[in-house]
Each structure stands twice: as C-alpha cells, then as structure tokens.
Amino acid sequence: MTTWQIIFAAALASGLMVGLGVVVLWRHKKAAICDLDLLGATASVETNLEPEGAVMIRGELWPARSRTGSKIERGRSVRVVGAYRYLLEVDPLT
C-alpha cells in the first residue's frame, strides 16, 4: 500500500467512528417529554435529594430538587410538582 492509501483508509475509518459516535449519542438523548407530561408523575429517588439529586421516572434518570429544600432519602417515592428546563421539582409521597 502506498502512503496515500494508508492515509485515506485512516481518514475513512476515523470518519466512520465519528459518525457512529454521533448516532450513539443521538439515541441516548432524553425523550422529548413535555413538562406537562411529567407533572403529577411518580418517581423513585436514586440519589439523596439534599435538596438536589436524581430521580428515576419512566426509565430515565432526571435531575430533581426537593420543593421544600428538605432532604429526601434514596429509595423514597416522590411526585413531580413542577419543572424548570431539565430540573424537576418534587414532593415526597406520604
């Protein structure tokens, strides 16, 4: 193989890898769920909310904040009462 063939093959391979990376990242994007679709939904606390942490809702991990600012332990169930962009505001279920 000539030097140019090696360079062409390397460029082609790297281009394919970048394209594959874009496809993988695109597939793991958050679903286009409107804020209203999440309001009232029940979620499970995955990391302690002190007052911020993460909750699992509909199979997706979301950043969340306790509405009252109080700590909510991992494993508790919460209800989504608000949202700002990708930060959900939650209250503990009693």
C-alpha positions in Angstrom: 0.0 0.0 0.0 1.1 3.5 -0.7 1.3 6.2 1.9 -1.8 8.0 0.4 -3.8 4.8 0.5 -2.9 4.4 4.2 -3.9 8.0 4.9 -7.1 7.6 3.0 -8.0 4.4 4.9 -7.2 6.0 8.2 -9.3 9.1 7.4 -12.2 6.9 6.3 -12.0 4.8 9.4 -11.9 7.8 11.7 -14.9 9.4 9.9 -16.9 6.2 10.4 -16.0 6.2 14.1 -17.2 9.8 14.5 -20.4 9.0 12.7 -21.0 6.0 14.9 -20.4 8.2 18.0 -22.9 10.7 16.8 -25.5 8.0 16.3 -24.9 6.5 19.8 -25.2 9.9 21.5 -28.3 10.8 19.5 -30.0 7.6 20.6 -29.3 8.3 24.3 -30.8 11.8 24.2 -33.7 12.4 26.6 -37.1 11.7 25.2 -39.0 14.8 24.1 -41.4 14.8 27.0 -43.3 18.0 27.6 -43.1 19.3 31.2 -46.9 18.8 31.5 -46.5 15.1 30.8 -44.3 14.7 33.9 -46.4 16.8 36.2 -48.1 14.6 38.7 -46.0 11.6 37.8 -44.4 9.4 40.5 -40.7 8.9 40.6 -38.2 7.0 42.7 -35.3 8.8 44.3 -32.0 7.4 43.0 -29.5 9.8 44.8 -30.4 11.6 48.0 -32.1 15.0 47.3 -30.2 17.4 49.5 -32.1 19.4 48.2 -30.9 18.4 44.7 -30.2 14.9 43.4 -31.6 12.5 40.8 -34.8 10.6 40.4 -35.8 7.7 38.1 -39.0 8.4 36.2 -40.3 6.3 33.3 -37.0 4.5 32.9 -35.0 7.8 32.7 -32.7 9.4 35.2 -33.6 13.1 35.8 -32.0 15.8 38.0 -34.5 16.8 40.7 -34.9 19.2 43.6 -36.9 18.9 46.7 -39.6 21.7 46.5 -39.3 22.4 50.3 -35.5 22.1 50.3 -35.6 19.2 52.8 -33.6 16.1 52.4 -35.3 13.1 50.7 -33.6 9.7 51.1 -32.7 7.4 48.3 -35.4 4.8 47.6 -38.4 7.1 48.6 -41.2 7.8 46.2 -41.8 11.4 45.1 -44.4 13.2 43.0 -43.3 15.7 40.3 -44.9 19.1 41.1 -43.0 21.3 38.8 -40.2 21.6 36.3 -37.7 24.1 35.0 -35.9 23.0 31.8 -34.5 19.6 32.8 -34.7 20.1 36.6 -37.8 18.5 38.2 -39.3 19.8 41.4 -40.7 17.1 43.6 -42.5 16.5 46.9 -42.2 13.2 48.9 -45.2 10.9 48.9 -46.7 10.2 52.3 
